[in-house]
């Protein structure tokens, strides 16, 4: 089984799987690692087509269920019996799916604003319907087409330096084909909206309150998902980079309890 790129860091506690979002990389977590390592041992993933990961042409590799199986194989290869998981944006959709599939191997989970995790069926169907068009669009347009995507880190206004510079440096490694396949096959199948009622794992949502479009999804999660706590911080979508201290404090406190 082809695995996404991963790195394991030493820390003072159990393992924590950390999964970035669309157009991001391990640089997503550089502002948080020192604080988190006080209470856990991070395992940082890079998704296919992103950062240092491979960019397979097989669409099956981008399916959320494939990622769930790959994450669990990484857990086994590292000799970890049970870990916690942390997901950002699209990565949150994948870590939530992992915990729903493997609650027995998940101590606790944290996630940030993730519209893809709670997307309505019509939204995800759009990605699937236009899969081949999306792949061709980015394979043909290359990095210029990727740079024009509205959620590209280059357009972020509240991510401080040097973290934004490191994200942008890793964006130069994005694979156009991998980006297209991620949109088509990962985003297109990412939603766990109808599954979260089955959550068995202690869960923390660290919500950035400046992202208004996430508010209905936060309300849905609060009403539907068992074992959920919510902490709010003054941030937009890039929760862990716009409110570094607040995010680090919320996550470390939560992990200490679980």
Secondary structure, 3 states (H helix, E strand, C coil): CCCCEEEECCCCCCEEEEECCCCCCHHHHCCCHHHHCCCCEEEEEECCCCCCCCCCCCHHHHCHHHHHHHHHHHHHHCCCCCEEEEECCHHHHHHHHHHHHCHHHEEEEEEECCCCCCCCHHHHHHHHHCHHHHHHHHHHHHHHHHHCCCCCHHHCCCCCCCHHHHHHHHHCCCCHHHHHHHHHHHHHHCCCCCCHHHCCCEEEEEEECCCHHHHHHHHHHHHHCCCEEEEEECCCCCHHHHCHHHHHHHHHHHHHHC
